[in-house]
Amino acid sequence: MKHPATKVIFFVLVCSLFTVSALAQITIMEPGFRAVVLNSDLSNPQDITIFYPGGVYGANLFVTEYGTDTVSKINPAGDRSVLSTEVNYPVAILFGHGAFGNHLYVSESYSTDGNIVRVAPTGVKTTFASGIDSPLDMVWGPGGAFGLDLYVASANANKIVTVSAAGAVSDFLSNLDRPSVLAFSPGGTFGEYLYVTNTDDGQVVRIDANKNVDVFVTDLPRPIGLAFGYNTPFGDFLYISDKNTGKILKISPSGTVSTFADGFDGPVEIHFSEGGLYGNDMLVADGDSGRIVRIISLGAPTIIITPFSGEVEQGPFTFTFTVSDPQGLSNLTDFHFLYNGIDVTEPIVNYLIASIVNIDESSIEFSMTGITLPSGTNTIEIVVSDADGHTGYGKVTYSIQ
């Protein structure tokens, strides 16, 4: 869609709002990116969640600290505070949605009777599921043939299990070799698979909905984290952290491996933000150094949407998105507005134009009032592209009661 009035880009909060420091020892192998430290006072950080549930959890980044049995939250200025010290051996962390509710889920790992717990905004934990041998990572099913259950890597048992919204645990696939981190592919050139790091084998394997397994890449020293850069300035690649070499590797859809960044100290999980306060940045839990490293794409489109996910339970409400581009709005070439996965840009273009409330050379703000959504889970995604080949992406999910 190339309507002039909808050449928009979402602007992450101005960099001066973030207390970060340059990271000279980390080398980015491609131009147009910069690494900064968001926080360096953590004890063996393992995983990050950057989904904003809103409400009493607040718009924070949440981190598991394995070294101190702590779940911490970090505000956009990089300041750390403790959410909970009740979680034993915390590793994986994510927010629920749909039937699972807007709870914060954390895995209690490295035990034969590992639990998945919910952590309340007060820091109090309750057990959601138990009996999982060393649950190292969790990811939500994408729907379709894979369903919507929670998928968990049971590392010591060499298998993947699923957990229902009622907390029931079922085996999905066995005979893996210490599965560590899981990621569902976005489709397209990567297909519709569950990608898994088989850490002890130095492999990344992919699994289809019929539980067929094939090796995607091999001969990696110690792969841990993986995340897809789809709809981000980092491109349509799979990114993998290698704990032994301190590298972030970049994998093409054909399986070609190259080094994207070097100089980390025991990197674990990788996550891409979905617009908002952290733009479309890459966030890395650098375990041995105790840091969260933020890799920023310089000059790329970024997106802020309000209300945050989880802040709307009924309508009508006002949906607002704000746009800014350091290159100017004239550098934007494409815009797409998706509702529940369907591109509705063209049918609502006149509504979008009418909802513009502020515009200048580098920013634009839209305010869409009186929005009412049907009961259930509703997802809104906004994708913009620029003349330099960058992509900006914003996403919110509202569970309407």
N, C-alpha and C positions, 0 to 999 in steps of 0.2 A: 504494500500500500504506500503510494508516494504522494499523498495529498500534502501540499505545502504547510497547511496548518497543523498537520500531525507529525511533522518532523521533530520529534521530541526525544529527550534523553533525561534519565533520572540522575539527580545529583546527590552523591554521598555528602554528608556533612563536611564542611570545609576542613581541610587537613589541619588547620591550626587548632581545631577543637580536640585533636587527639594528641596525647602526650606520648610520643614515640621517639625512638632514637634510631639513627642510621645503623646499618649492620654491615660494616665493611668486609667482614670475613666471609660472608655469604656471597657467592658469585652467581649471578643470573646469566645464563648462557645466551639469552636472546635480548635484543634491544627493546626498550619500551616498558621495562618492569623495574621495580625497586623493592628491596626488602627492608622492613623496619621491625623493631621489637615492640610488641604491644604491651607485654609484661614479662619480667624476668625473675620474679620472686616466687616461683612455683616449685613444688616438690614432685619431680618426675611426672609432669602432665602427660596424660594418655589420650584423651579424646575431648572434642569440642562440640557443642551444639550452638548453632547460630540462628535457629528458628525462634521467632519472637512470639510467645503465646500471649503477651500483653497481660493486662490485669495486674494481680499482685506479684507476679514473677518479675515484672519490669522488663525493659528493653536492654537486657544484659547478654553477655556471652558467658556460657557456663562451661566449666572445665573440671575434669576428674584429675585429682592429684593422688597418684598411687602411693607415693612415698609417705603420706601422712593420713591416709584414709579420709580424704577431704573432698567435698564438692564445693568449688568456689565459683563466684561470679565476678566478672570483670566488666566495668562500665566502659563507655566509649572513650573516656579519657585514659584508660589503661589501669585504673585503680582496682585493686583486688579486695574482695571481702569474702568471708566464709559463709556459705549457705548451710552446710551440714558436715558434721564430723561423725555421723552415725553409720556411714556406709563402709563396709569392710572390703578392702582391696578393690576400690572403684576403678573401672576401666571404661566401658562403653557408656555413652550418654546421649539421649535424644528426647524430644518432646513428642507426646502422643497426638493423635488426631482422630476424628470420626468416632467410632465405637470405643476407642481406647481413651478418649477424653484428652483434655489439654493438661495432662500430668507430665512431670519430668521423670523419665525412666532412666535407671542406672543399673549396670550389671555389677554384681559382687563376684569377682573372678578369682581364679587360681584356688579353687576348692572343689572337692568332689561333689559337694552339695550346693553349688553356686546358685545364687538367687538373682532374679530381676526384681528390683524394688522401685517403688514410687517415692519421690522426695517432695514433700509439700513445700509451699513458699516459706513456712516456718522452719524448715530443715528437718522435720520429723519424717522418718521413713516408715513405709509399710510394705510388706512382702506382696508382690504381685504374682510371681511364679518361682518355683524352686526345683531342685533336683537336676540342674544342668551342670555338667562337668566342665568347669572353667569357661564360663561365657565371656568371650573376648570382644565380640562386636555384635551390634544389632542394626537391623535395617527394616524399614516397612515394606511389605509387599506392594508392588505397583498396581495390583488389580489384574484383571484378565485371568489367564490360566494360572498365574502365580498366586492369585488371591490377595487379600489385604492383611493377612496375619503378620505378626512380628517374626522375622527370621533372625536366628541367633547362631553364631559360630561357637560350637562346643569344642574347644581346642583339644583338651586332653582326651576326649572321647573320639576325636577325629571325625566329627560329623557336624551336620547342620540340623537344627531343630526349628520348629515353628511354635509360636505361642498364640493362642486365640485371645480374643478380648476378655474371655472369662478366666484367663490364666492357665488354660490347659496346654501341656507340653506334648508335642508329637515329633517323632523323627521325620525329617525330610530326606536326608541323604547321608549315608555312612561311607566308610573306607576312603576318607580324605587323609591328608597328611598335615596335621596341625593347622586347620583353617583358622586364620587370624582375623581378617577384615573382609567385609562383604559390601558389594555395591551393585545395584541393578543398573543395567545399561539404559541409556535414553532412547534406544531404538536406532533407526537409521543405519549408518555404516557399521555400528557395533552390534547390530542385531538385538534380539530380545532375550537376554541372558542374565543370570546371576553370576557376577564375576567374584572370584574368591582368591585371596592370597594363601597358597599352600606354603607357609613360611619355611618349614624344614626341608622341603624339596626345592626351594628357590623358584617356585612356579607361580604363575597366575593361571587359574583354570576358569572355564566358563561352563555354566550348567543351564540347560534349557528346561522348560516347564515339564518335560517328560523325564527329567532327571538324568539325561544323557550328559556325560562329562567329556570335555576335550581340553587339551593343554593349549592356552593362548600364547604365553611366552614362558621361557624357561631360562636356566643358567643365571638367575639373579642371586646375588650373595645372600641377602636376607630381606625379602620384601615384606612389608607390614601394611601400611595404609594404602588405600587407593580411592580415587574420586574422579568423576568425569567432569571435564571442562566445558561440556555442552552448554550453549547459550551464555557463555562468559567470554571476556576478552582473551582467555587462554586457549580458546579454540576447541575443536571437536577431537580431543585426545583423552586418553586415560593417563592419569598421573599416579605414580607409585612412589612411596617413600621406601628407601633402602636403609635399614638401621645400621648395618655394618659399615657402609661406605659414606654415610651422611649425605646421600644424594636424593634429589627428587628427580625421578625418571619420567620421561614423556613417551607414551606408547601410541603409535598410530593405529587406525583400524585394521591395518594389515599385520600388525604385530612388530613393526620396526621400533627399536628402542634407541632413545637418545637421552642425553643428560640435559635437564632443564635448569637445575640449580645444584650447587655444591657448597659444602662448608657447614652443614648442619651437624649436630652432635646427638645422634640417636633419635632421628625423627620417627614419629609414630603415626598418628592420624593426620589426614589432609581433609579439609573441607572447603567448599566454595560457598560464599554467602549468596543470598538470592535477592540482592538489592538492599535498600534500607541503609542502616548506619554504617555498614561495612562494604557498601557498593557491591561489586562482583569480584572481590578480592579472594585470593587463596590464603587460608589460615592453616598453619602447621603447628602441631604440638611437638616441640623439640624436647623430647623426654629427658635426656641426660643433662642438658643445659638448663632445664627449668624454665624454658621460655615458650611463649606463644609468638610465632613469627608471622607477620602479615606481609604478603607479597602483593604489591599494588601495580595495576596496569596504568601507566601514565597516559592521561588524555583519553581514556576509553569511556564509553557511555556507562552511566550508573543510574540507579533507580531508587527513589524513596516513595513508599506507598503508606498511607494511613487510612483507616485504623490498621494496626498490626494484626497479624493472624491471632485469632482467639479473643480479640477485643469486641467482637460483634456476636451476639447470640440471637438477636431479633432485629427486625427493621421497623420503620425506615431509618436509614443512617446516611451520612455524607461520606462519599468515597473521594479521597483526594490523592493526587499524585503530582509531585514537583520535579522539575526537569532543569538540569544545568549542564552545559558542555563547555569546557575550557577552549575548545576550538570554535565555538559559536554554533547556534542552531542550524546555520546554513550548511554545516558539515554533515548533518544527518541525512541519510538516504532512504531509510525504511522504518516502518512502524507497524507493529501488530498488537492487537488487543484480543486476548483469548479468554473465553469463559468456559470452564470445565473442559479444557482441551480443544475447544472449537474457536476458530478465528472469526470474530464478529466485528472486525474493524470496519468493513465497508457498510454494514447495516447501521452502525451507530456513529458514523463519521460526523454527521450534522450535530448530533448530541455532544460529541467531543468538542467540536468547534464552539458550540454555545456555552460549554462549561469552562472555557478559558477565563481565568480571573486575573492573571498577571503574566506579562511577557516582556522580555527585553532581548538583547542580542544573544545572550548566553543561557537564559533560563526561561522556563515557562511553567505555569501552575494551572492545574485543572481541578475543579471542584464539582463533583457530580452529586447533587442533592436528591433526597427522597428515594434512595436505593432500597428495594425490598427483594430479598432472595428467598427461594423456597426452602423448606425444611431439609436438613441433611447437610452434607459436606459440599461446599461451593469453593472453587478455586479460580482466582483471577491471575493471569500472567500477562506481562507486558514486555515486549521484545523490541529493541531498537538497534539499528546498525548505522555506521558512519562510513564516510568515503575512504577511510584508512583501513577498512576491513575489521574494525572492532565491533563487538556485540555487547549491548547492555541488557540486563535481565532483571525483572522484579516479579515477585510472586507472593501472594497471600492466600491463606485458606481460612474460610469462615465456616464454623459448625453452627448452623442455625437450628434453634430448638423449636 
